[in-house]
Amino acid sequence: MKGNSRSGTLLYICDHCGYRSGKWMGFCPQCRSAEALTESVEARVARSKVSVPTVGATDVRSTIRDREPVGLGEFDRVLGGGMVPGAVVLVGGEPGIGKSTLLLQVADAISGVSGSVLYATAEESVHQVQMRARRLGVQSSGVKLASVYDVDEIIATSLEMKPSAVIVDSIQTVSSSQIAGSIGGTSQVRESAARLIAYAKSSGVPLILVGHVTKDGSIAGPRTLEHMVDVVLYLEGDPDLGLRLLRSVKNRYGSINEVGVFEMTSEGVTQVDDPSGLLSGRYDMDSFGNVLFPTVEGKRPVIVEIQALVVKTDAPQPRRAVNGIPVARVHQLLGVLERHVSLPLHKFEVYVSVMGGFKITEPAVDLPVALAVASAYAEVPLRRTAAWGEVGLTGDLRPVSRSGLRRNEAERLDADPMVSPDDCRSLLDALVKSGFVSVAS
């Protein structure tokens, strides 16, 4: 069916970059995505010629308000100190990771500080959310629940209620009868989010949207959804350990890569004030193949445990299994160890893991991974060794940022010795300092 002047214009849109075309194509010519363009109908909107009021950027009497703390320290940390009026926050995560549980507790905290909160759910009934609220011990009567599917009804309810914040769970399950397409489709998600964002900006009410995550780990729906919002948070972690990490990947009002640490219990999520102590609390000094690594998430140092296992094999292609670190980086380090330290790792299976569910991409993890692998190969325990540093292909050690912050955190947990590019110039020197004299010789 072709669009007309009354119903709108028929367009085909790329879900990744938002490229628009008047005809269908099986790929995107702009971002080169292999996925076909998605059909969408764009409604014709009459353009207003009325001027809008302006405010000077340096106006002393500006109506801009400061951010308001939510009341949960870890959540406020990730946001950069609290919710900015009119800000739109998108929270994504795998099914069952605890997004709804966390946000219901956030609603309770906001309501206790700032006033009523509208929690609009399109996935569950009000009774189901009430059952969860009783289990979590929600105290504030200002948390108002509404089971609603229409985005315009959510906006109308919020205009009447005038809450201090609005939470929509989830953006993929709300829709509008005025928008073409099925619920969860590209056009419905994009236009529904656009209407909610416009309401948040015009009213100054903070808006939190819950987003589903696809198999590849990205938020479902059009890729432009992440560009439309102000803050994008991902809730991740190890379901078996109950540890949850709320990570900021986009924040227009603060620094990115901040991490809030929570622990999932039968009574909801609880804040972890000392994640270094929790993550390294089970560290075994007498075992081999483990090293303490002080990583820096945003402005926060967190000590995690790097573990490695080396097993002899007769297979022509030994297995390499990696968890929490880019696989290519581990393969590179194994090559450096074999070339410059003469470890015959081509005859061994190698397993490397970051304990606690952390995902580390910074190059500072190179040295602790190399030490853990060497420790596992030589069966020499490293005791409470903490290490950080980038390893070059020539076997040299290169300095990394915030070394002083890492050292202070390692000292706080009584790590000794500490091995870094400040102490050693090469991977061979680092092995010797760590106690691998026989391996390094």
N, C-alpha and C positions, 0 to 999 in steps of 0.2 A: 504494500500500500504506500503510495507516494504522499509526501507531505503537501499541504496546501497553505494558503495564507491564513486560514482560520485555525487549523490544528497545529501547525508548526512546520519546520523544515526537517526532512529526513537526512540524517548524517550518519557516517560510519567513523567510529572513534577508536583509537588505540588505547587499550587498558593500561599500558605502561607509561607512555609519555604524553597522552592526551591529544595526539595528532588527529586532525579532523579532515575527512575527505567526503566529497559528494558522491563517490561511488565505492562499492565494496572492493576490498583487496585482501588477498590471503596473507599479507605480511604488512609491516609498517615501514614505509620508505624513509621515515625520519630516524627512528631508533633501531631499525633493522630487526625488530622482534619477529620471530617466526610465527607468532599467533595472528589469526585473522582479525580484521577490524570488526568491532561490535556495532550493531545497528542501534541507533538512538534517534529520538524525535526531540528537536529543540523548539520549545514554544516561542512564538513571537511576542516580544514584550515592547510595549510602547515606551519610548525613551522620553524621560522628563527633561524639560528645558528650564526647570526652576533651579536657581543657584543654591548652593548649600553653605552653611556658616563655616568659617574657618577659625582656627585657634593658633596663635603664635607658638613656635616651639620653645621660646624662652619666656613665655607669658607667666608672670608670677601668680596670677589668678587662674591658672589652668585648673580644669576640673579633674585632672588625672589623679587617681588615688594610688597609694602604694599597694604592694602585694599583701595579702592577708594569709597568715599561717593557717594550715588546715587543722593542726593539732596532733598529727602523727609525725614525729621527728624524722623518720626515714623517708616518708612520702614528701615532706617539705624539703628535705635535702635534695632529692632528685629534681624537684620543681625549681630549685634555686632559692628557696626561702618561703614559698607559699604560692597561693593562687593569685594571679593578676586578674583584676576585674575585666570581664569580657574575653578572657583567654579561652581557647578551645584546646582541650587535651584529648589525645587519642591513645587509648590503652589497648595493646594487643597481647596475645598470648595463646598458647595451645589450649585445646579443650580440656577442662578439668584442672587447669593449673592454679585456679583460685582468683580469677579476675573479679567475678561477681562478689565473692566473699570479701576481698580486699576493699572494693568500692563501697560495699554496704557499711563497712567499718569507717571508711572515709566519710561517707554521708553522715554517720552518727557523730564523728568528730567535728565536722563542719557545723552541723546543727547545734552542737553544744557550745560553739564559739560565736557563730555569726548569725544563726537564725535557721528558718526552715529550709529543707532541701527536697526537691522533687526528684524521686527515683522512678523513672519511666522504664518499664520492662515490657518488651515485646516477645520474650522467649518463655516467660513463666507467668503463672497467675499470681495475683496478690497474695493468696493463701500460701503458695509455695515460698514466696519471699518472706512472708511473716514467720514461717517455720524456721527459715535460716536466721532471721533476726533474733528469734528467741534463743536459738542455739548459740549465737555469737554474743548474746547478752547486750543487745542494743538498748541503750538507756534513754535516749532523747525521743520525745514525742513529736519532735519537729521533722522527722524523716517521714515524708508523705509518699506512699506508694501508688502507682497507677499502672494498670495493665492496658497498654494502648499500642496500636499498630500504626496509626496515621500520624505523620509528622506534623501536619497542621493542627491536629488536636493536642499534641504535646506543646506546641508553641502557644495555642490558645489557653491551655491550662496554666502554663507558666506565666502568661501575661495577667491572668486573673489572680494567681496565687502570689506572685512577686517573691519567689524564693531567693535565697542567697546563693544557690548553685543548682544546676540541673545535671542529672546523670541519665544517659540513655543507654540501655543495655538490650540489644546492640544495634549499631548503625546498619548492619546488613539485614535486619529483620523489620525495620520500619519502612514505610512507603507512603505514597500520596496518590490519591485517585486521579489527580490532575496530571500525573506524569505517566507516560507510556512505558511499558516494560514490566516484567515480573519482579516480585520482591527479591532482593538480593542481586538483581541485575545491575549492569553498569550505570544505566541512566537513572535508576531509582536510587542507588547508593549516592551517586554524585549530586543529584538534585536535592535529595533529602538532607544530605550533609550541608549543602550550600544554604538551604533555608534555615537550618539550625544555627549555622555559623553567622548568618546575617542577623538573626535574632540576638545572639550573644553579643555581637559587636554593637548593635544599636541600643541594647538594654544595659550592657555592662555586667550581665550575669555570667559567671564562669560556667563553662559547659564541658562535661566529661563524656566522651564517646567510647564505647567498648567496641573493639574490632576483632573479627575472627581472623585466624591465621591459616594460610594454605599449607600444603605439604612442604613447599620450599622455604617456609618460615616467614614469608612476607604477609602483610595484612591483606585479606581478601578484598575484592572490589577494584575499582580503578586506581591506578598508581598515583593519579593526581590527588587522591584523598589525603595522602601524607603531606602533599605540598599545600593543601588548603588549610590545614590546622596549624596551630602555633607550637604545640608540644606533642612529640610522639614518644610513648613509653612502651617498653616490652617487659612483660612479666615472664621470667624463665626460671629454671632451676632443676634440681634432681628430685623427682617425685618420691623416690624411695627414702631419701634423707629428710624430706620435709622442708628443705631449704628453698627459699624463693628470693630471686634477685630482680628488683625493679630497676631497669636500665633506661636511661635517657639517651635516645639517638638523635633527637632534634629538640631544640629549645630556643625560641626566639628571645626569651627573657633570662637566660642563664647559660651556664656551661653544659656541654654535652658529655656523654660517657660517665655521668654521675651514676652511682649505684646505691640503691637502698636495699638493705638486707633484712629479710623477714624469715620467720620459721612458722610453718604450717602445723597447727595443733588441732585437737578436737574442738576447741573453743574459738577457732579462727586463726588469723595470722597475728603473730606477736613480733615486735621489733627486736632486732639483735643489735645491741649497743656496742658490742665488741666482737665484730665478725672475725678478726684475726685470732682471738682466743678460741672462738668456736671452731674455726676451720683447722686450726693447728692443735686442738685439744687432744686429739687421738694420735698425735705424731709419735711413732715408735723410734727411739734413738738407737736401739740395738739392731734394727733391721736395715738391710741394704737396699739401694735403689730409690731412696726418697730424699728430697731436698726441700727446704723452705724457700719460697720465692715471695718477696715483698712487691706486689704489683700495685699500681696506682690507678684508681678509678676516679677520674675527674680530679678532685683535690684530696681524695681520701686514700691513704695507704692501707692495703689489706694483705695480710700474709696468708698465702695458700700453700698447699703441699703438692709438689710435683712428684709423681711416682713413675718408675720405669721397671720393666721386667724383660730380661734377656734370656732366651731359651734356645739351646742348640737344636738344630734341625738338619735333616738330610735333603730337604726339599730344594729343588733347583731355584725356586723363587721364594725366599723366606717371607713370612707374613709380617706386615707392619700395621698395627692397629693403634690409632691415635684418638684421644677424646679430649676436647677442650682447647686444642692447639691446631693451627693449620697444618695439614698433613705434609704439604710441600716443604714447610719449614723444618719439620722433623727429618724428612728425607735428606735435606741439605746438611743438617747437623750430623747425621750418620755418615755421610760422605766425608765430612771434615774430620770426624773421629777416626775413620779408617785411613785417611790419607796422612794426617799430621800426627796422630797418636798411635797408629799401627794397631788399632783394634779390629780384628777380623770379623766385623759384624755381618759380612755377607754370608756367613755360615750360621747365623742366629736369627730367630724370630725376635722382634722388638715390639714391646707394647709400652705406650706412654699415655698418662692420664693426668688431668688436673682434678684433684679431689674437691668435692663440694658443689660441682655443677658450674663452676666458673668457666667462661670462655675468654681466652687470652689471645690477643693478636699483636701486642706490642713486642718489638724485637728484644726487649730486656729479658724475655723468657729463654733466650738461646742458651746462656751459660748454665742455669739450673737444669735444663733438660739434658745438656751434655754431661753434666756431673752426675745426674741420676742414672743415665745410661751406663756411664763408666763404672759407677758404684755397683750397679746390678751385674755388670759383666765380671768385675773383679771380686764380687761378693765381699766388699769392704763397706761397712756402715759409715755414714757421714755424720753420725751423732746429730747435733743441732746446727748444722751448717746452713747458712742463708746465703744465697747467691743471686746476682743479677748482672746482666751485661749482654751486649750483642756480640755474636761470634761471626767473624768474616770468613770468606772462603779460603783465605790464606792461614787461618788458625789464629789470627790476631783478635784481641778483645777491644771493642769500641765502647766509649762511654755512652750512657743513656741519660735521659732527663730525670731530674728530681732524685738524684742519688742520695742527697742528704736526708730527704724525707723517708726514703726506703731504709736508710741506715738507722734512723731514729726509731722506726717501728720495729726493726729487727732487734735493736738493743732493748726495747721495752719488753720483748718476749724472751730476753736472755739468749738470743741466738749467738753461737760462737763455734767456729770462726765465721767471719763474714768475707765472702769472696766477691770482688767486683773489679771492673776495669781500673778503678783507682788504686787497687792493690797489686794487680797483675797485668802484664802486657800481652800475654798469649794464653791460649787454652792449655798449653802444656804447663805453664807456670801455675795456672789455676788448679790443675790436677795435683801438682806437687804440693801446693799449699793446703789442699783438702785432704792430703794423706795418701795420694796414689803414687808414691815413690816408685813402687815396683812396676806399675802400669806405665808411668811416664818415662822410665829408664830405657 
